[in-house]
Amino acid sequence: MSIDPRQKALWLYELSLNGFIILRNFLPADLVQAMRLQFEPILRGEVMRVRGGDAGMQRGHERLSFDIAPYVDKIRGPLDDDRYRRNPVVEEIVSDVLGPWRYGVTKAECALQGCDTMAWHPDVPNETLGDPSTPVRPVRLTFNVPLVEVNDSNGPMEVIPGSHRMHHHDCRENIYAVPHLHVARLHFRLGDAMLRDGNMLHRGTSNTVADPRVLLDQTYRAVTV
C-alpha cells in the first residue's frame, strides 16, 4: 500500500502544525467491529481484576489503561491485523517524522461510565526532550483506533493543538491558570483513526453512558543513532 505523495505531504504538514491527524474512514468498519468483539471479553476480565482490588491498570476513577500485547500475541485475530498493529501507511509517515524507530506499547485506553476527566498531560516525559532552550523534536507517535463511535457523551479526548512543540516542565503548575485554552474535542465514527505526537497535551473526558469508550494505542518511538 502506497500513499499519494500530495496526500502524504498534507498529512505531514498537518501533523507538524497541529500535533495530530484525524484519518477519516481509514479502516473498514467491519474490521473495527470484529476488533471490538474480540476485545470485549478482555475488557471484562480487566474490569473484574480492578473490582477485585488490582489497581495497577487504573488511570483514575473508572478509567483503565492496559497492555493488550500479551493477549494479542497469543490469540491473534482481528486485534493483530496488520492494518492496526503494522499499518504500512502509518509506518511510512512515522518513518518520515521520527527517522529510525521501534515499536512501543500496544494498549487499550478504556473510559467506563462515571470516569473523571483527566488532568492535562503529554505522553512523553519532559526530561526526555533535551535542553529546554532547544526546539522540541518528535520522539513518540501514537496511532489510535477507537472501537466505538466517540461523541460528547462517552468521554472524547480533548487536545491542545500545537502544544506538541513545547517543553512541558511547568504544565501542571501553570495550565489551569491560563484564562483561555483553545481546545479541540475529537469525535470519531467507526473506521476513523488518529495519528498524534506523544508530546501534545491531551486528556480524556468523562463518559456518561453505559458502554465503555475504548481507544486502542499502537505507539512508535524514535531510536537514537
C-alpha positions as CSV (number, residue, x, y, z in Angstrom):
1,M,0.0,0.0,0.0
2,S,1.5,3.4,-1.0
3,I,0.5,6.9,-0.2
4,D,-0.3,9.5,-2.8
5,P,2.6,12.0,-2.4
6,R,0.4,15.0,-2.3
7,Q,-1.8,13.4,0.5
8,K,1.3,12.4,2.4
9,A,2.7,16.0,2.2
10,L,-0.6,17.3,3.6
11,W,-0.7,14.8,6.4
12,L,2.9,15.6,7.4
13,Y,2.2,19.3,7.4
14,E,-1.0,18.8,9.4
15,L,0.9,16.7,11.9
16,S,3.7,19.2,12.2
17,L,1.2,22.1,12.6
18,N,-1.4,20.7,15.0
19,G,0.3,17.7,16.5
20,F,-2.3,15.2,15.3
21,I,-4.1,13.9,12.1
22,I,-7.6,12.6,12.0
23,L,-7.7,9.8,9.4
24,R,-11.4,9.6,8.4
25,N,-12.7,6.2,7.1
26,F,-9.2,4.9,7.4
27,L,-10.1,1.3,8.4
28,P,-13.0,-0.9,7.3
29,A,-15.9,-0.6,9.7
30,D,-16.3,-4.4,9.7
31,L,-12.7,-4.8,10.8
32,V,-13.2,-2.4,13.7
33,Q,-16.4,-4.2,14.7
34,A,-14.5,-7.5,14.7
35,M,-11.8,-6.0,16.8
36,R,-14.4,-4.8,19.3
37,L,-16.0,-8.2,19.6
38,Q,-12.6,-9.8,20.2
39,F,-11.7,-7.1,22.8
40,E,-14.9,-7.3,24.9
41,P,-14.0,-10.4,26.9
42,I,-10.5,-9.0,27.5
43,L,-12.1,-5.8,28.9
44,R,-14.5,-7.8,31.1
45,G,-11.6,-9.7,32.6
46,E,-9.6,-6.5,33.3
47,V,-12.6,-4.8,34.9
48,M,-13.0,-7.9,37.2
49,R,-9.4,-7.5,38.2
50,V,-10.0,-3.9,39.2
51,R,-13.1,-4.8,41.1
52,G,-11.1,-7.4,42.9
53,G,-8.6,-4.9,44.1
54,D,-5.9,-4.8,41.4
55,A,-5.5,-1.1,40.7
56,G,-2.3,-1.4,38.6
57,M,-4.1,-0.6,35.3
58,Q,-6.2,2.3,36.6
59,R,-5.6,5.8,35.4
60,G,-8.3,7.4,37.6
61,H,-11.8,6.6,38.8
62,E,-13.4,4.1,36.3
63,R,-10.6,4.6,33.8
64,L,-8.4,1.7,32.7
65,S,-5.2,1.7,30.6
66,F,-3.5,-1.7,30.0
67,D,-1.2,-3.5,27.6
68,I,-3.0,-5.8,25.3
69,A,0.0,-7.2,23.5
70,P,0.2,-10.3,25.8
71,Y,-3.3,-11.2,24.7
72,V,-3.0,-10.3,21.1
73,D,0.3,-12.1,20.6
74,K,-1.3,-15.4,21.8
75,I,-4.8,-15.2,20.3
76,R,-4.0,-13.2,17.1
77,G,-7.2,-12.5,15.2
78,P,-8.6,-9.0,14.3
79,L,-6.6,-7.2,17.1
80,D,-3.4,-8.4,15.4
81,D,-4.5,-7.3,11.9
82,D,-1.7,-5.5,10.1
83,R,-4.0,-2.6,9.4
84,Y,-3.8,-1.8,13.1
85,R,-0.6,-3.1,14.5
86,R,1.6,-2.7,11.4
87,N,-0.2,-0.3,9.1
88,P,2.1,0.5,6.2
89,V,0.6,4.0,5.6
90,V,1.0,4.9,9.2
91,E,4.5,3.5,9.4
92,E,5.6,5.4,6.3
93,I,4.5,8.6,7.9
94,V,6.2,7.6,11.2
95,S,9.5,7.0,9.4
96,D,9.3,10.4,7.8
97,V,8.7,12.1,11.1
98,L,10.9,10.1,13.5
99,G,13.6,8.6,11.3
100,P,14.7,5.3,12.7
101,W,12.0,4.0,15.1
102,R,10.9,0.9,17.1
103,Y,7.6,-0.4,18.2
104,G,6.3,0.8,21.5
105,V,3.3,-0.4,23.5
106,T,0.1,-1.8,22.2
107,K,-2.5,-0.6,24.7
108,A,-6.2,0.0,25.3
109,E,-7.5,3.1,27.0
110,C,-10.9,2.5,28.4
111,A,-13.2,5.2,29.8
112,L,-16.0,3.5,31.8
113,Q,-19.3,5.1,32.8
114,G,-18.7,7.8,35.5
115,C,-15.0,8.2,34.9
116,D,-13.4,11.5,35.8
117,T,-11.9,14.0,33.4
118,M,-8.2,13.5,33.3
119,A,-5.6,16.2,34.0
120,W,-3.9,17.7,31.0
121,H,-0.7,15.7,30.2
122,P,1.7,14.7,27.5
123,D,2.7,11.1,27.0
124,V,6.4,12.0,26.7
125,P,8.4,12.7,29.9
126,N,9.7,16.3,29.7
127,E,13.2,15.1,30.7
128,T,13.5,13.0,27.5
129,L,13.1,16.1,25.3
130,G,16.6,17.6,26.0
131,D,17.6,21.1,26.7
132,P,14.6,23.3,27.4
133,S,16.2,26.1,25.4
134,T,16.3,23.9,22.2
135,P,13.4,23.2,19.8
136,V,11.4,20.1,20.6
137,R,11.6,17.2,18.0
138,P,9.1,14.3,17.9
139,V,10.2,11.3,19.8
140,R,7.0,9.3,20.0
141,L,3.9,8.9,17.8
142,T,0.7,7.1,18.7
143,F,-1.8,5.5,16.2
144,N,-5.2,5.5,17.9
145,V,-8.1,3.4,16.7
146,P,-11.5,3.9,18.5
147,L,-13.5,0.7,18.8
148,V,-16.7,2.7,19.2
149,E,-18.1,5.9,17.8
150,V,-17.0,8.7,20.0
151,N,-19.1,11.8,20.7
152,D,-19.6,14.3,23.5
153,S,-21.4,11.8,25.8
154,N,-18.9,9.0,26.0
155,G,-15.6,10.5,27.0
156,P,-13.9,12.1,23.9
157,M,-10.3,13.0,24.0
158,E,-9.5,16.7,24.2
159,V,-6.2,18.1,22.7
160,I,-4.5,21.4,22.6
161,P,-3.3,21.8,19.0
162,G,0.3,23.0,18.6
163,S,1.3,22.0,22.2
164,H,3.5,19.2,20.9
165,R,6.2,21.8,20.0
166,M,6.7,22.9,23.6
167,H,8.5,21.7,26.7
168,H,6.0,20.9,29.5
169,H,8.1,21.1,32.6
170,D,5.8,23.7,34.1
171,C,2.5,22.4,32.7
172,R,1.0,21.1,36.0
173,E,1.6,24.4,37.8
174,N,0.5,26.8,35.1
175,I,-2.0,25.3,32.7
176,Y,-5.0,25.7,34.9
177,A,-4.2,29.4,35.4
178,V,-4.4,30.1,31.6
179,P,-7.7,32.0,31.1
180,H,-8.4,30.8,27.6
181,L,-7.4,27.3,26.4
182,H,-8.2,26.7,22.7
183,V,-9.1,23.1,22.9
184,A,-10.2,20.6,20.2
185,R,-12.6,17.9,21.3
186,L,-12.2,14.9,19.0
187,H,-15.2,12.9,17.6
188,F,-14.9,9.6,15.7
189,R,-17.0,7.3,13.6
190,L,-16.3,3.6,13.2
191,G,-13.3,3.3,10.8
192,D,-11.8,6.7,11.8
193,A,-8.3,6.7,13.3
194,M,-5.8,9.2,14.6
195,L,-2.0,9.7,14.5
196,R,-0.7,12.0,17.1
197,D,2.5,13.4,18.6
198,G,3.1,12.0,22.1
199,N,4.2,15.3,23.4
200,M,0.9,17.0,22.6
201,L,-1.2,18.0,25.7
202,H,-4.4,15.9,25.9
203,R,-6.9,14.4,28.3
204,G,-9.8,12.0,28.4
205,T,-13.1,13.5,29.4
206,S,-16.0,11.9,31.4
207,N,-18.0,9.1,30.0
208,T,-21.7,9.5,30.9
209,V,-23.1,6.4,29.1
210,A,-23.1,2.7,30.0
211,D,-20.9,1.5,27.1
212,P,-17.1,1.9,27.6
213,R,-15.2,4.3,25.3
214,V,-12.3,2.2,24.1
215,L,-9.4,3.7,22.3
216,L,-6.6,1.4,21.1
217,D,-3.0,2.7,21.0
218,Q,-0.1,1.5,18.9
219,T,3.0,3.6,19.7
220,Y,6.2,4.2,17.8
221,R,9.4,5.5,19.5
222,A,12.3,7.3,17.9
223,V,15.6,5.4,18.0
224,T,18.7,7.5,18.8
225,V,21.5,6.6,16.4
